[in-house]
Amino acid sequence: MESNVAINSILHVLTYVFRTRIVVGGTSILYRIKLHEVIAPVPTHEFNVESKHHHHSKLTMWDVGGGKKLRHLWNYYYPGIQVVFYVVDAHNKNRLEEAKEEFDRVLQDTVLKGVPVLILANKQDLNGALSKDEISSYFGVQDITDRYCDVIETSARINLGLTECLDRAIELCKPKS
């Protein structure tokens, strides 16, 4: 059925997941979007890439592994990226400082200059997960003026916020008239 969809735009989305040995949920989000089902969490050691048709657009989504040994390779995936999904485990408050430091490095990369960023505050289905406002404040979203940046509350497990992420990505990449 998807092969009959008329493609009006093709988007390249980088699902940039800060993680160490802890499963943040970026791969789960990628496959929940692609397959409409939850997969068993597996750490990404290199990258995953999938395409998805959504509202007459084709999104190519790169899920880049976030282990410290791989972070220096992230910039090789940046050329052509139109939107960054930065996935954060909103339930694991102990990892936020390091996630924020990596986020700041992503924002400083010249190849991604001006590229819109959606911070996906994942694991909202768990009690005690930080809210959109709390993540926004912690990551200083209100101070980011060189690009569009917002936070979306998500949960791959219960399919929360994922359609909104795709809709927002498509909207952000529409040609300005």
C-alpha atoms as one frame of an Amber mdcrd trajectory, in Angstrom:
protein
   0.000   0.000   0.000   2.792   2.462   0.793   4.285   2.016  -2.673   1.244
   3.802  -4.159   1.815   6.949  -2.103   2.687  10.010  -4.163   5.809  11.492
  -2.627   5.749  15.281  -2.372   8.903  15.575  -0.330  11.774  13.470   0.914
  13.123  14.260   4.366  16.342  13.064   5.918  16.003  12.805   9.674  18.826
  12.049  12.076  17.606  10.260  15.181  20.465  11.219  17.378  20.411   9.205
  20.548  22.624   9.970  23.480  23.310   6.707  25.252  26.028   4.695  26.824
  25.157   1.157  27.845  21.691   2.274  28.897  18.794   1.831  26.493  17.324
   5.273  25.825  14.730   4.186  23.295  15.848   5.700  19.981  15.851   2.380
  18.160  12.515   1.503  19.743  11.129   4.813  18.451  12.537   4.178  14.975
  10.952   0.734  14.695   7.699   1.774  16.377   7.370   4.421  13.657   8.395
   2.024  10.878   6.708  -1.220  11.965   3.929   0.091  14.246   5.026  -2.308
  16.957   7.366  -2.404  19.914  10.594  -4.315  19.487  12.801  -5.663  22.240
  15.261  -2.927  23.259  18.692  -3.466  21.749  21.593  -0.998  22.041  22.664
   0.458  18.696  26.344  -0.285  18.158  26.664   1.550  14.834  23.528   2.783
  13.076  20.135   1.765  11.756  18.427   3.378   8.800  14.787   3.067   7.808
  12.402   4.882   5.483   8.795   5.696   6.250   6.030   7.201   4.133   3.958
   9.662   6.134   1.452  12.169   4.715   2.843  12.119   1.165   6.414  12.476
   2.368   9.169   9.929   2.591  11.294  10.214   5.701  14.666   8.515   5.815
  15.566   8.131   9.474  19.070   7.396  10.717  19.399   6.001  14.226  23.004
   6.653  15.217  24.545   4.749  18.126  25.587   6.880  21.032  28.372   5.021
  22.774  31.365   7.182  23.609  33.545   5.313  21.120  31.135   6.168  18.291
  30.378   9.815  19.030  33.313  11.114  17.008  31.703   9.470  13.944  28.345
  11.221  14.273  29.373  14.126  12.050  29.677  11.756   9.076  25.888  11.369
   9.156  25.139  15.102   9.246  25.339  16.170   5.563  21.839  16.371   4.100
  20.062  16.077   7.446  16.956  18.268   7.521  15.698  17.586  11.063  17.383
  16.173  14.162  15.415  14.034  16.615  17.484  14.149  19.798  16.192  11.337
  22.003  16.559  11.734  25.759  15.615   9.235  28.463  13.353  11.545  30.468
  13.147   8.972  33.234  16.905   8.675  33.902  17.796  11.935  35.611  21.319
  10.691  36.398  22.315  10.892  32.713  20.890  14.323  31.894  24.080  16.340
  32.375  26.035  14.190  29.927  23.086  14.192  27.501  23.004  18.003  27.694
  26.752  18.232  26.997  26.377  16.067  23.884  23.322  18.065  22.828  25.356
  21.265  23.028  28.055  19.673  20.828  25.428  18.778  18.224  24.152  22.366
  18.198  27.686  23.696  17.678  28.428  21.545  14.629  28.671  23.791  11.551
  27.112  21.180   9.216  23.954  21.204  11.340  23.816  25.004  11.550  20.180
  26.081  11.457  18.827  22.506  11.238  15.656  22.187  13.349  15.910  20.004
  16.452  13.130  18.121  18.168  14.102  16.783  21.569  12.150  13.611  22.183
  11.627  13.305  25.936  11.188   9.541  25.829   9.813   7.072  28.385   6.896
   9.288  29.375   4.983   6.123  30.251   7.182   5.684  33.353   6.326   7.357
  36.656   8.692  10.199  37.460   9.694  10.983  33.859  10.569  14.645  33.405
   7.908  16.660  31.600   8.267  18.666  28.398   8.683  21.856  30.436  11.333
  20.305  32.693  13.373  18.944  29.749  12.953  22.239  27.888  14.261  24.172
  30.864  17.155  21.792  31.497  18.285  21.867  27.860  17.829  25.647  27.590
  15.441  25.443  24.638  14.213  28.996  25.265  17.790  30.255  24.713  18.297
  28.539  21.347  17.811  31.272  18.757  19.716  30.028  15.696  17.193  27.305
  14.787  13.818  25.883  15.653  13.995  23.717  18.779  11.206  22.134  20.777
  10.528  19.197  23.078   7.962  16.482  22.397   6.962  14.006  25.085   7.251
  10.500  23.661   7.006   6.858  24.568   7.880   4.179  22.065   6.202   1.588
  24.278   2.741   3.203  24.217   3.147   5.099  20.919   2.940   8.529  22.539
   4.000  11.581  20.526   5.523   9.721  17.581   2.982  10.843  14.983   3.450
  14.394  16.270   7.219  14.041  15.694   6.710  13.001  12.073   4.091  15.690
  11.444   6.328  18.368  12.962   9.363  17.200  10.950   7.389  17.425   7.720
   6.025  20.850   8.651   9.483  22.157   9.534  10.885  21.115   6.166   8.154
  22.569   3.978   9.486  25.258   1.675   8.808  28.718   3.062   6.544  30.727
   0.769
